[in-house]
Amino acid sequence: MRAARALLNFRRSCTLRELSGGFGDLGTLLPIITALAVGGQISLTSSLVFGGIWNVLSGLHFGLPICVQPMKAIAAIALAQNLSAGEVSAAGISVGAIVFVLGATGLITWVARVTPPCIVKGLQLGTGITLCSKAGAAVKKLVWGGANWLWWDNYEWALLAFLGCFALYRQPRVPLALILFLVGLAFALAHIGVAQRNGDRDAPDWPAFRPGDFPPPSAPTPSELLSGFLKAGLGQLPLTTLNSVVALVYLAADLFPDRKSLSTRQVAMSVGLMNLVGCFFGSTPYCHGSGGLAGQYRFGARTGTSVCILGLLKIIVGLLFGSSLTGLLGSFPQSLLGVMLLISGVELACSARTFCRKNASDAEQRDSFTTVVVTAGMLIAFANDGVGFLSGVACYMLSKLPPDHLPAANGGIRD
C-alpha cells in the first residue's frame, strides 16, 4: 500500500518543471567530476552511478529536492596538490566516518540547536557569494570575439543565458535549467563533431557504449588514509558539517515551511553512508549542500521526484557509457554552467534575508546583521566555513555583553 502511494505521488509530481529543477546543480557537479576524472583521481563511471543512487535514495527518503554534490574542498585540494586516487577516496571515507558518528550520536543535533540562526544565515550568505564568485571565475576565462573566440563557449552565450535567466527569474514554470542543459549538450556534441571533422589533434572523443566499465572495490592504504585526511579531509570537515547538514536543514525549513522538517541526524548519517560505500569503488566524495538545494529550488524542483529522475539518468548513462563521457562533459560550455552556478549562489544568498526574528528591536537587528556579515565575510576571506563559523560565534557572543562592560572614557571612573 505504501509503495503504491509512493508510486502515485511520483507520477503526479513527474512534471517538466521537476525535471528541470533536478538539473539546477549541474554548475557544481559537472566541472568537478570532469576535472577529477581527467586526472585519474576518481572513476567517472562510479561517480555517476553512485551519485545517481544517492540521488534516488535521497529523493525517496527525504521527499525534498536534496542535492547530491561533490565535496568541493576535497576536490579543490586534490586538483591543486595532485592527490592520488587512494588519497581522494581516503579523504571522503574519513570525513564520511566522522560525520556519520556525529549524526549517530546526536552531536550534530546539539550543534544545530545551539547555533544562532544569524550565524547559519551568515554561512548561507558567504557560501552564496562564493558560488557567485566561482561562476564569475569560470566565465572570465572566456573571450569576446577575436582570434581565440570559441563559437560554442564565449561571453556572448554567457550574457544571453544571464539575461534570459533573470528575465524569467519569476517564471517558475519555464524549465530554465533543462533548456540550458539541452543547449549546452547540443553545443558540446557539435563541438566534438566539428573538431573531429577538422582533424584537430586535441578533439575530444565521442561517447562510446561501455557497459561493465565499473571499477572493483579498493580500500586505501593506512598511509593514504592519514595523508588524505590531513591534506584534504580536515579542510572539508567543517564545510560538510555546517553547510551540508546544519545550513541545509535551515534552508529546507525556509523553502518548505509546510513540510516536515529535516532531521540533522538523518542528513549527517546520509552524508556518512554515501562516502563509506561509494569511495571504496572510486566514486568522488559526495555530500548534500544548501547551495544545491537553492539552485534546484530556483529552477523548479519542489519534491524528491526531481532528484529521483536525475539519479535514474545518471545511473543509466554511467552504466552504458562510463568513462567515455569525459570528453563530452569536458566540452560542456562553461558559459552556461557559470550562469547556472550564479543562479544557485544568488538563491542561496537571498535566503539570508530572514536573519532575525520578527518584531526584533533595532539593536537586535543591527547585532544580528553584524554577525551575518562577519560570518560571511570571514568565510569568503579565508575560503573556510570553519573560520567563518568561529568568527560568527565570537561576534555573536561579544554582542551579548552588557553595554557597560568596558571602562568609561574618562580614565575608567564612572559617576
C-alpha positions in Angstrom: 0.0 0.0 0.0 2.8 2.4 0.9 4.7 1.5 -2.2 1.6 2.1 -4.4 1.0 5.5 -2.7 4.6 6.5 -3.3 4.4 5.4 -7.0 1.2 7.5 -7.4 2.8 10.6 -5.8 5.8 10.0 -8.1 3.6 10.0 -11.2 1.7 13.1 -10.1 4.9 15.1 -9.5 6.7 13.9 -12.6 6.5 17.1 -14.5 8.7 19.1 -16.8 9.2 21.6 -14.0 10.5 19.0 -11.6 12.8 17.6 -14.3 14.2 21.0 -14.9 14.8 21.5 -11.2 16.9 18.4 -11.0 19.4 19.9 -13.3 19.8 23.0 -11.2 23.0 21.9 -9.5 25.0 20.8 -12.6 27.0 24.0 -12.5 28.8 22.5 -9.5 28.7 18.8 -10.4 30.0 18.7 -14.0 33.2 20.8 -13.7 34.4 19.0 -10.6 33.8 15.3 -11.6 35.2 16.0 -15.1 38.4 17.6 -13.8 39.0 14.8 -11.3 38.2 12.1 -13.9 40.6 13.6 -16.4 43.3 13.4 -13.8 42.6 9.8 -13.0 41.7 10.7 -9.4 38.2 9.3 -9.4 36.2 6.8 -11.6 33.7 8.7 -13.7 31.6 5.6 -14.1 31.4 5.0 -10.3 30.8 8.7 -9.6 27.8 8.8 -12.0 26.3 5.5 -10.8 26.7 6.1 -7.1 25.8 9.8 -7.5 22.6 8.6 -9.2 21.9 6.0 -6.5 22.3 8.6 -3.7 20.0 11.0 -5.7 17.2 8.4 -5.9 17.6 7.3 -2.2 17.7 11.0 -1.0 14.6 11.9 -3.0 12.6 8.9 -1.8 13.7 9.2 1.8 13.5 13.0 2.4 10.8 13.7 -0.1 12.5 17.0 -1.0 15.0 18.0 -3.8 18.0 17.4 -1.6 21.0 17.6 -3.9 24.0 15.3 -4.1 27.1 17.2 -5.0 30.9 16.6 -4.8 32.8 17.7 -1.8 34.3 20.9 -3.1 37.2 21.4 -0.6 38.5 17.8 -1.2 38.2 18.3 -5.0 40.0 21.7 -4.9 42.9 20.3 -2.9 43.0 17.1 -4.9 43.4 19.1 -8.1 45.8 21.7 -6.7 48.1 19.1 -5.0 47.6 16.3 -7.5 46.4 13.8 -4.9 46.3 10.1 -5.8 43.0 8.3 -6.3 43.7 6.5 -3.0 44.1 9.8 -1.1 40.9 11.2 -2.6 39.0 8.1 -1.6 40.6 8.2 1.9 39.6 11.8 2.4 36.0 11.0 1.6 35.9 7.9 3.7 37.4 9.7 6.7 35.1 12.7 6.5 32.1 10.4 5.9 33.0 8.3 9.0 33.3 11.3 11.3 30.1 12.9 10.0 28.2 9.6 10.4 29.4 9.3 14.0 28.3 12.9 14.7 24.8 12.0 13.3 24.5 8.6 15.0 25.5 10.0 18.4 23.2 13.1 18.1 26.1 15.6 18.5 25.2 17.2 15.2 21.7 17.9 16.5 23.3 19.6 19.5 25.4 21.7 17.2 22.4 22.7 15.1 20.3 23.6 18.2 22.9 25.8 19.9 24.0 27.6 16.7 22.2 31.0 16.5 20.2 31.5 13.3 22.1 34.6 12.3 25.4 32.5 12.1 23.7 30.0 9.9 22.4 32.8 7.7 25.9 34.2 7.5 27.2 30.8 6.3 24.4 30.8 3.7 25.3 34.3 2.6 29.0 33.6 2.4 28.5 30.3 0.5 26.1 32.0 -1.9 28.6 34.8 -2.7 31.4 32.2 -3.0 29.3 30.4 -5.6 28.7 33.6 -7.5 32.5 34.3 -7.4 33.2 30.8 -8.8 30.7 31.4 -11.5 32.5 34.6 -12.4 35.9 32.9 -12.4 34.6 30.3 -14.8 33.1 32.9 -17.2 36.1 35.2 -17.0 38.2 32.6 -18.8 36.1 33.2 -22.0 36.7 35.9 -24.6 34.7 38.4 -26.7 35.4 37.7 -30.4 39.0 37.8 -31.6 41.3 35.0 -32.7 40.7 33.0 -29.5 37.0 33.2 -29.7 35.2 29.8 -29.3 31.9 29.6 -31.1 30.3 27.2 -28.7 31.6 28.8 -25.4 32.0 32.5 -25.1 31.0 35.7 -23.4 28.1 36.2 -25.8 26.4 32.9 -24.8 27.0 33.7 -21.1 25.4 37.1 -21.5 22.5 35.7 -23.4 21.9 33.0 -20.8 22.3 35.5 -17.9 19.7 37.9 -19.4 17.3 35.0 -20.2 17.5 33.5 -16.7 16.9 36.8 -14.9 14.2 37.9 -17.4 12.3 34.6 -16.5 13.5 34.6 -12.8 10.0 34.8 -11.5 8.5 32.4 -14.0 9.0 29.0 -12.3 7.0 27.2 -14.9 9.7 27.8 -17.5 12.2 24.9 -17.3 15.3 27.1 -17.5 17.8 24.5 -16.2 16.6 21.9 -18.6 16.8 24.3 -21.5 20.3 25.4 -20.6 21.4 21.7 -20.2 20.0 20.7 -23.6 21.5 23.7 -25.3 24.8 23.0 -23.7 24.7 19.3 -24.6 23.9 20.2 -28.2 26.9 22.7 -28.2 29.2 20.1 -26.7 28.2 17.4 -29.3 28.6 19.9 -32.1 32.0 21.0 -30.9 33.2 17.4 -30.8 31.8 16.7 -34.3 33.4 19.9 -35.8 36.8 19.3 -34.1 37.0 15.7 -35.3 35.9 16.6 -38.8 38.7 19.2 -38.9 41.3 16.7 -37.8 42.0 18.5 -34.5 44.6 16.6 -32.6 43.0 17.7 -29.3 39.5 16.8 -30.4 37.5 15.1 -27.6 36.3 11.5 -28.1 32.7 10.6 -28.8 30.9 8.9 -26.0 31.1 5.1 -26.6 29.0 2.2 -25.5 30.9 0.7 -22.5 28.6 -1.5 -20.3 30.5 -3.1 -17.5 33.0 -0.3 -17.2 32.8 -0.4 -13.4 35.8 -0.5 -11.1 36.2 -3.2 -8.5 36.2 -2.2 -4.8 39.6 -1.0 -3.5 40.5 0.2 0.0 43.0 2.9 0.6 46.2 2.0 2.5 46.8 3.3 6.0 49.3 5.9 4.7 46.7 7.1 2.2 44.1 7.3 4.9 46.3 9.5 7.0 47.6 11.6 4.1 44.2 12.0 2.5 42.6 13.2 5.8 45.3 15.6 6.8 45.6 17.1 3.3 42.0 17.3 2.2 39.6 15.7 4.7 40.4 18.1 7.5 39.5 21.2 5.5 36.3 19.5 4.2 35.0 18.6 7.6 33.7 22.0 8.8 32.3 22.6 5.3 30.4 19.3 5.3 29.2 19.7 8.9 28.0 23.3 8.6 26.9 23.7 5.0 25.8 20.1 4.1 24.0 19.5 7.3 23.2 22.4 9.5 22.7 25.1 6.8 20.8 22.6 4.6 18.3 21.9 7.3 17.7 25.6 8.0 17.3 26.3 4.3 14.8 23.4 3.8 12.7 24.8 6.6 12.7 28.2 5.0 11.9 27.0 1.5 9.3 24.4 2.6 7.7 25.7 5.8 4.6 23.5 5.3 6.7 20.2 5.0 8.0 18.0 7.8 11.4 19.4 8.9 14.6 17.5 8.0 16.4 15.7 10.7 20.0 16.8 11.2 20.9 13.3 12.4 19.5 11.7 9.3 21.1 14.2 6.9 24.5 13.7 8.6 24.2 9.9 8.5 23.2 10.1 4.9 26.4 12.0 4.1 28.4 9.5 6.0 26.9 6.4 4.3 27.4 7.9 0.8 31.1 8.0 1.3 31.5 4.9 3.4 30.2 3.0 0.4 30.9 4.9 -2.8 34.5 5.9 -2.1 35.6 2.3 -1.9 34.6 2.0 -5.6 36.5 5.1 -6.7 33.5 7.5 -6.6 34.1 11.1 -5.9 33.3 12.0 -2.3 29.7 13.2 -2.1 27.7 15.4 0.3 24.5 17.3 0.4 24.5 21.0 0.3 22.5 24.2 0.8 23.7 25.7 -2.5 22.5 22.8 -4.5 19.1 22.8 -2.8 18.8 26.5 -3.5 19.7 26.1 -7.2 17.3 23.2 -7.7 14.5 25.0 -6.0 15.0 28.1 -8.1 14.9 26.1 -11.3 11.6 24.4 -10.4 12.2 21.5 -8.0 9.7 21.1 -5.3 9.7 17.4 -4.5 12.0 14.5 -4.3 10.9 13.4 -7.7 13.3 15.9 -9.4 16.4 14.3 -7.9 15.0 10.8 -8.4 14.7 11.5 -12.2 18.2 13.0 -12.3 19.5 10.0 -10.4 18.0 7.5 -12.7 19.5 9.3 -15.7 22.9 9.3 -14.0 22.7 5.6 -13.3 21.7 4.7 -16.9 24.2 7.0 -18.6 27.0 5.9 -16.2 26.3 2.2 -16.7 26.0 2.5 -20.5 28.8 4.9 -21.4 31.0 5.1 -18.3 34.4 6.9 -18.5 33.9 7.6 -22.3 31.8 10.6 -21.3 34.8 12.5 -20.1 35.3 14.3 -23.4 31.6 15.2 -23.7 31.4 16.6 -20.2 34.7 18.5 -20.7 33.2 20.1 -23.8 30.1 21.4 -22.0 30.1 25.2 -22.3 31.4 27.0 -19.2 29.3 30.0 -20.2 26.1 28.1 -19.4 27.4 26.2 -16.4 28.7 29.5 -14.9 25.2 31.1 -15.2 23.6 28.0 -13.6 26.1 28.3 -10.8 25.4 32.0 -10.4 21.7 31.4 -10.1 22.4 28.8 -7.3 24.6 31.3 -5.5 22.0 34.2 -5.7 19.2 32.0 -4.5 21.2 30.7 -1.5 22.5 34.2 -0.6 18.9 35.6 -0.7 17.9 33.1 1.9 20.0 35.1 4.4 17.5 37.9 4.3 15.5 36.3 7.2 18.4 36.7 9.6 16.4 38.0 12.6 13.2 37.1 14.4 10.1 39.0 13.8 9.4 42.1 16.0 13.1 42.3 16.9 14.3 45.7 18.2 16.6 47.9 16.1 19.5 47.0 18.3 18.8 43.2 17.9 18.6 43.6 14.2 21.8 45.5 14.0 23.7 43.0 16.1 22.3 40.0 14.2 23.1 41.6 10.8 26.6 42.4 12.1 27.0 38.7 12.9 25.7 37.7 9.5 28.2 40.0 7.7 31.2 38.9 9.9 30.4 35.2 9.4 30.0 35.6 5.6 33.0 37.9 5.3 35.4 35.7 7.1 34.1 32.6 5.3 34.8 34.4 1.9 38.1 35.9 3.0 39.6 32.6 4.3 37.6 30.3 2.0 36.8 28.2 5.0 33.4 27.6 6.6 35.1 26.8 10.0 36.8 30.2 10.2 33.5 31.9 9.2 31.6 29.9 11.8 34.1 30.6 14.7 34.2 34.3 13.7 30.5 34.5 13.8 30.3 32.8 17.2 32.8 35.2 18.6 30.9 38.2 17.2 27.6 36.9 18.5 28.9 36.2 22.0 30.6 39.6 22.3 27.5 41.4 21.1 25.6 39.9 24.1 27.9 41.5 26.6 26.3 44.4 28.6 27.0 47.8 27.2 28.8 48.9 30.4 31.3 46.1 30.4 34.1 48.4 29.2 35.8 51.2 31.2 34.4 54.6 30.9 36.2 57.0 28.6 37.2 59.3 31.5 40.0 57.1 32.7 37.8 54.3 33.9 36.0 56.4 36.6 32.2 56.2 36.4 29.8 58.6 38.0 
